[in-house]
Every structure is written in structure tokens, then in C-alpha cells.
Amino acid sequence: MNKIRVMMIPSDPYGVGHYRNFWPAKMIQKNHSDEFQVDVRFREAITEDDLKNYDIIHYHRSIPAEDPLKIVNQFKNAGVITVCDIDDYWVPPYGHPIRELAIKKGLPKQITDNLKMADYVTTTTDIFKKRICALDKNIKVKVLPNGIDHNVEMWQLKREPSDKVRIGWVGGSSHEKDLSKLHGTFNKLFSDKELEGKFQIIMCGYDTRGTITEVGPDGKERTRKIRPEESIWNKFEAIFNNNGNHFKDGYVRRNTLPINQYGKHYNYIDVCLAPLVENIFNECKSELKLIETGMMKSALIASDIHIYGEMLEHGKTGLLIPAKKDHKLWYKYIKELILNEELRTSLQNNLHDLVDPAYRLDVLTEDRCNWYKEILNGQ
């Protein structure tokens, strides 16, 4: 039997590229190599031979080329099934570090044009699927959730022992608005005499590397290295360590880890925090944070909106905080889980059962491969 040939094209070599392309491709080759041949191409020019050698091209957001829609059309004309994948809403929200640059470059239109032109679209959740279908009723959307390969080293549960309950956050530099929900929470916690010495705040991902692209008064873009004192991570840290006003050993900074290692952060976290502000961008986010937390048997306290509100059962698989009670409930629920080991353990185990095995990458890859076969058969 001839193998089904799939070309995957990531939009970047970072987190999204791995979750949506590199790791699924690796799992297909591991478990389904008798039926599939999958190649991952990153920033390589498409050739005439490529138009003849593949059955499906599955690209994230847009093919990297001077005229990406022209390339998509060439594949379609050659009888290759085109699939556009997307995991984030196409317009970054106000306050997002790349919003201005994305709009200036016309990226939202470029992405939506790709969604409309592709034969099929894949995304992460049913919530996001509804937004995509609202663009054009003719778009055919398949939900392919993010998944965790539980066999890789960074997702091995090896909880580091501690005499304190560790309250942690794992995230990136774009979460300034989301973390604003926690303002004042840690002042209350560190001021609470009943809790003194019983907990530790862990902020994961601290990173002062990288560059910043600025648009000057003349409209020209200039890219330079970020100065350490400019880093948004210093603002984040001031929230978590209460501007340095914490008891001894009450706060720990964990520096950023490579994409194939960052899951190890969760071995230092007993309770994970997931604050989100309400906007379309966050509405369309995947359940990845929930999956990671559950796979590593941490408890989760999350904003009661979007995917968290849809998937979590308050008091059983997580603790949910309505937006109007941010100023009270983050402190209340964190304190409750510090003092109540039975509830903390129950939430950890129940969340783990919710995501495992449902969000194991091998399980999700089975569904992906069956779908590839269906669209090739015209179903």
C-alpha cells in the first residue's frame, strides 16, 4: 500500500511549532509509519517536486513565502489537499507586545485569507472553531487539540520534595494584562500570619534575553536587544514577590527553560495559577495550561471564563474565580489550598484523570491520522 504523504510547515521553531507540527509529526512517524510519511519543512522554498510528492500539506497560519496564497493555490491545482492550522486568534489584544507590529504588517488579513482559501482548517477547541466558522460558512474546521507526549523526559512526574506548599505560575512575556488580576493577592498572603512559612511562590520562565522591535515617529522599524531593566519579567516578579516584601524562602524565581525542557517547572509546583482577562484572544486559547497542569498532577486555580470555565468543575477538577471576585477569591482559594491538603490532593488527582489519557499525544494522533484518511477519501 502506498503511504499517505504529508508535509507539515510550522510558523516558527518555538512552542507553537512543536505542539502543532514537530511533535505530532514525530508521533505519526513513531506509531503510524506503516501508513504515513510525514516531513516537516521550515522556511524552505516550495519546489515543483513538492507539488507532486505530497497528498496533504498542513501548514500553520501561512506558508512562509513572498506570496503564500499563490503557493496554496498551486498545491490545490496539483490535487494536494491544503490544511491551514491555527491555534491563536488572528488579532492580538490591546496590550499584547506584538499587536501593533501584527496590524502594521497586515498579519490578521493574511491569516484569515489563508483560512478561507484552504480546503480544511484545524484548530484547538470548539470555542475557537465557532469564531473561525463565523468568518465564512464554507470553511471546514476540524478540532485537533494540543497534546502531551507523556513518555518524554520533561513530562515525567518527579515532584521535588518541599516542606512548603508551592504556588506557581508558568507562562510567557505576553501575560501582563492577565497577571494584573493578581495585584494585591500576594501582599495579603505574605501578610497573613496563619500562613507564614507554610507556602512558597514560584514564578517560572524569567527571561531577559531577546529583542524588541520598535516603530519610530518616522514609521520605520528598529530592532534592538532588550535591556535587562526593561524586561516585562521584572514587573511580573514584583507581583509575585510582593515587591520584595516576602518572608524568608517565600519566593523563588525559575529561569526560562528550552521548549523541550520547560515541563520540568511543574515538578516544583503543587498549585498552578491561570488568570485570564476576558477578550476574544483569550477566548480562543487552547486548554494547554489545563492539560500541562493535570498531566503533572498539580491543582489548578483559574479564571472562570472561556475554556477553563467550560472544562473545569469547580471544587472537583479545579477552583474557578468569577471575574467580579478577583480581588477576593485569588487570596481566599490559594489560602484554602495551602491549609487543606485533602482538597489539594483531590483536585490534583481529579484534574489528572480529566486529561489523562484523553490529551495524550498518542491518543490525539490516532484521531489526526484517521481524519487525514477521511479527507483523502472525500468524506
Buried (B, 14 or more C-beta within 10 A) or exposed (E): EEEBBBBBBBBBEEBBBBBBBBBBBBBBBEBBEEBBBBBBBBEEEBEEEBBEBBBBBBBBBBBBBEEBBEBBEBBBEBEBBBBBBBBBBBBBBEBBBEBBBBEEEEBBEBBBBBBBBBBBBBBBBEBBBEBBBEEEEEBEBBBBBBBBBBEBEBBEEEBEEEEBBBBBBBBEBBBBBBBBBBEBBBBBBBEBEEBEEBBBBBBBBBBBEEEEEEEEEEEEEEEEEBEEEEBBBEEBBEBBBBEEEBBEEBBBBBEBBEBEEBBBBBBBBBBBBBBBBEBEBBBBBBBBBBBBBBBBBBBBBBBBBBBBBEBBEEEEBBBBBEEEEBEEBBBEBBBBBBBEEEBBBBBBBBBBEBBBEEBBBBBBBBBBBEBBEEBEEEE
